[in-house]
């Protein structure tokens, strides 16, 4: 905290290319790095570029990556204040970002309350689609919806949550929907229920999962979330793959009081997140447990 009314929050994230186009890669990596700030309700202030780059690719490729990142940083209202570059065999890009937030308005992964609804702002499936792209099973055009979503900042979704009030929030990235929700319920000492049929999926994600094009990171998430804590109903294996799919620049997942949820979903769908959905609820079951149902209870 800088003082009673203002706090500084910082985050860092970078990774290897998830798409072939260097400019789009820069946009996605920057949006992904800024997402942690939005999950906390913070306003991005500054960003520093983190780059690993093989000189054999040519500086025009590096320029395109940095220009893509710059566009997203500028869109966020932040400024680039420097960075660091090293030579590496494989390109990597991301940001160390700093933001400001009022402590009284900061959202964390704790605070979810029994009876809250879980609202997800973006579909899932980016890891599966990126795996399919690397294997030439789909083209960038065929995963256009997912690329557009990964390039989109979570700024406006965070604004909607701030205006209506939420109890907890996280962004859905490398630990997938299941992993990040598990972190939320474990930190808050509560339990949750997901309705698999209500979780929005990107175009072609289910098709690619049925073909076995699932990233290796899924196994890491299965190891991270104790099997004893997850109770799953009879759900198609490919759908479960999507719930455990590591995401890049995914949406925000918020625990929303029941009295606010209709207004929150309406404003998200009418504005920045047309596929926002209520995907589950916070329950009064054993703390830290996650139940995955095929559909919402009647």
Long-range contacts (C-beta under 8 A, 24 or more apart in sequence): 1-103, 4-103, 5-102, 5-103, 6-100, 6-101, 6-102, 6-103, 7-100, 7-101, 7-102, 7-103, 7-106, 8-98, 8-99, 8-100, 9-37, 9-40, 9-42, 9-98, 9-99, 9-100, 9-101, 9-106, 10-96, 10-97, 10-98, 10-99, 11-36, 11-37, 11-96, 11-97, 11-99, 12-50, 12-94, 12-95, 12-96, 12-97, 13-94, 13-95, 13-173, 14-50, 14-52, 14-92, 14-93, 14-94, 14-95, 15-92, 15-93, 15-94, 15-248, 16-90, 16-91, 16-92, 17-91, 18-126, 18-130, 18-150, 18-248, 19-130, 19-133, 19-140, 19-147, 20-133, 20-140, 21-64, 21-140, 22-61, 22-62, 22-64, 22-65, 22-68, 23-64, 23-65, 23-67, 23-68, 24-68, 24-140, 24-147, 24-151, 25-65, 25-68, 25-93, 26-64, 26-65, 26-66, 26-67, 26-68, 26-69, 26-70, 26-71, 26-72, 26-93, 27-68, 27-69, 27-71, 27-72, 27-150, 27-151, 28-68, 28-147, 28-150, 28-151, 28-248, 28-249, 29-65, 29-68, 29-69, 29-93, 29-94, 29-95, 29-249, 30-68, 30-69, 30-70, 30-71, 30-72, 30-73, 30-94, 30-95, 31-72, 31-150, 31-151, 31-152, 31-153, 31-154, 31-249, 32-94, 32-150, 32-173, 32-248, 32-249, 33-94, 33-95, 33-96, 33-97, 34-72, 34-73, 34-76, 34-78, 34-95, 34-97, 34-153, 34-154, 34-155, 35-153, 35-154, 35-171, 35-173, 35-249, 35-250, 35-252, 36-97, 36-171, 37-97, 37-99, 38-153, 38-154, 38-155, 38-157, 38-158, 38-171, 38-252, 39-107, 39-154, 39-158, 39-169, 39-170, 39-171, 39-252, 40-99, 40-101, 40-106, 40-107, 40-108, 40-169, 41-101, 41-105, 41-106, 41-107, 41-158, 41-161, 41-162, 41-169, 42-99, 42-100, 42-101, 42-106, 43-77, 43-99, 43-100, 43-101, 44-73, 44-76, 44-77, 44-78, 44-97, 44-98, 44-99, 45-78, 45-79, 45-98, 45-99, 45-100, 46-78, 46-79, 46-80, 46-81, 46-97, 46-98, 47-73, 47-78, 47-79, 47-80, 47-81, 47-95, 47-96, 47-97, 47-98, 48-80, 48-81, 48-82, 48-83, 48-84, 48-95, 48-96, 48-97, 49-80, 49-82, 49-83, 49-84, 49-85, 49-93, 49-95, 50-83, 50-84, 50-92, 50-93, 50-94, 50-95, 50-96, 51-83, 51-84, 51-85, 51-86, 51-91, 51-92, 51-93, 52-85, 52-86, 52-87, 52-88, 52-90, 52-91, 52-92, 52-93, 53-85, 53-86, 53-87, 53-88, 53-91, 53-92, 54-87, 54-88, 54-89, 54-90, 54-91, 55-87, 57-91, 61-91, 62-91, 65-91, 65-93, 66-93, 69-93, 69-95, 72-151, 72-153, 75-153, 75-155, 76-153, 76-155, 105-162, 107-161, 107-166, 107-168, 107-169, 107-254, 108-168, 108-169, 108-187, 109-168, 109-169, 109-170, 109-183, 109-184, 109-187, 109-188, 110-168, 110-184, 110-187, 110-188, 111-167, 111-168, 111-188, 111-255, 112-167, 112-168, 112-184, 112-185, 112-188, 112-190, 112-192, 112-255, 112-282, 113-167, 113-190, 113-255, 113-257, 113-282, 114-190, 114-282, 114-283, 114-284, 115-257, 115-258, 115-281, 115-282, 116-167, 116-168, 116-255, 116-256, 116-257, 116-258, 116-281, 116-282, 117-255, 117-256, 117-258, 117-261, 117-278, 117-280, 117-281, 117-282, 118-181, 118-192, 118-194, 118-253, 118-254, 118-255, 118-256, 118-278, 118-279, 118-280, 118-281, 118-282, 119-253, 119-254, 119-256, 119-261, 119-264, 119-265, 119-268, 119-276, 119-277, 119-278, 119-279, 120-172, 120-177, 120-199, 120-200, 120-251, 120-252, 120-253, 120-276, 120-277, 120-279, 121-154, 121-157, 121-251, 121-252, 121-253, 121-254, 121-268, 121-272, 121-273, 121-276, 122-149, 122-152, 122-172, 122-200, 122-250, 122-251, 122-252, 122-273, 122-275, 122-276, 123-149, 123-199, 123-200, 123-201, 123-202, 123-205, 123-251, 123-275, 124-172, 124-176, 124-177, 124-199, 124-200, 124-201, 124-202, 124-205, 124-242, 124-243, 124-245, 124-247, 124-250, 125-201, 125-202, 125-204, 125-205, 125-206, 125-208, 125-209, 125-242, 125-245, 126-150, 126-202, 126-245, 126-247, 126-248, 126-249, 126-250, 127-176, 127-214, 127-215, 127-217, 127-218, 127-245, 127-246, 127-247, 127-248, 128-205, 128-208, 128-209, 128-213, 128-214, 128-215, 128-241, 128-242, 128-245, 129-202, 129-204, 129-205, 129-208, 130-215, 130-248, 131-208, 131-213, 131-214, 131-215, 132-204, 132-208, 132-211, 132-213, 135-213, 137-208, 137-211, 137-213, 138-204, 138-208, 142-203, 142-204, 143-202, 143-203, 143-204, 145-202, 145-203, 146-202, 146-203, 146-205, 149-202, 149-249, 149-251, 150-248, 150-249, 150-250, 151-249, 152-249, 152-272, 154-251, 154-252, 155-272, 156-271, 156-272, 156-273, 157-251, 157-252, 157-268, 157-272, 157-273, 157-276, 158-252, 160-264, 160-267, 160-268, 160-271, 160-272, 160-273, 161-252, 161-254, 161-256, 161-264, 163-267, 164-256, 164-260, 164-263, 164-264, 164-267, 165-257, 165-260, 166-254, 166-255, 166-256, 166-257, 166-260, 166-264, 167-254, 167-255, 167-256, 167-257, 168-254, 168-255, 169-252, 169-253, 169-254, 169-255, 170-252, 170-253, 171-250, 171-251, 171-252, 171-253, 172-247, 172-250, 172-251, 172-252, 172-253, 173-246, 173-247, 173-248, 173-249, 173-250, 174-217, 174-246, 174-247, 174-248, 175-221, 175-224, 175-246, 176-217, 176-218, 176-221, 176-243, 176-244, 176-245, 176-246, 176-247, 177-243, 177-244, 177-245, 177-247, 177-253, 178-221, 178-225, 178-230, 178-243, 178-244, 178-290, 178-292, 179-221, 179-224, 179-225, 179-244, 180-253, 181-253, 181-280, 181-290, 182-224, 182-225, 182-229, 182-230, 182-288, 182-290, 184-253, 184-255, 185-282, 185-287, 185-288, 185-289, 185-290, 186-288, 189-287, 189-288, 190-282, 190-283, 190-287, 191-282, 191-283, 191-284, 191-285, 191-286, 191-287, 191-288, 191-289, 191-290, 191-291, 192-280, 192-281, 192-282, 192-283, 192-289, 192-290, 192-291, 193-280, 193-281, 193-282, 193-283, 193-285, 193-290, 193-291, 193-292, 193-293, 193-297, 194-243, 194-279, 194-280, 194-290, 194-291, 194-292, 194-293, 195-279, 195-280, 195-293, 195-294, 195-295, 195-296, 196-235, 196-239, 196-240, 196-243, 196-292, 196-293, 196-294, 196-295, 197-294, 197-295, 197-296, 198-277, 198-278, 198-279, 198-280, 198-295, 198-296, 199-242, 199-243, 199-277, 199-279, 200-275, 200-277, 201-242, 205-242, 205-245, 206-238, 206-239, 206-242, 209-238, 209-239, 209-241, 209-242, 209-245, 210-238, 214-241, 214-245, 215-245, 215-246, 217-246, 218-244, 218-245, 218-246, 220-246, 221-246, 225-290, 229-288, 229-289, 229-290, 230-289, 230-290, 230-291, 230-292, 231-289, 231-290, 231-291, 231-292, 232-291, 232-292, 233-292, 233-293, 233-294, 234-294, 235-292, 235-293, 235-294, 240-292, 243-292, 251-276, 255-282
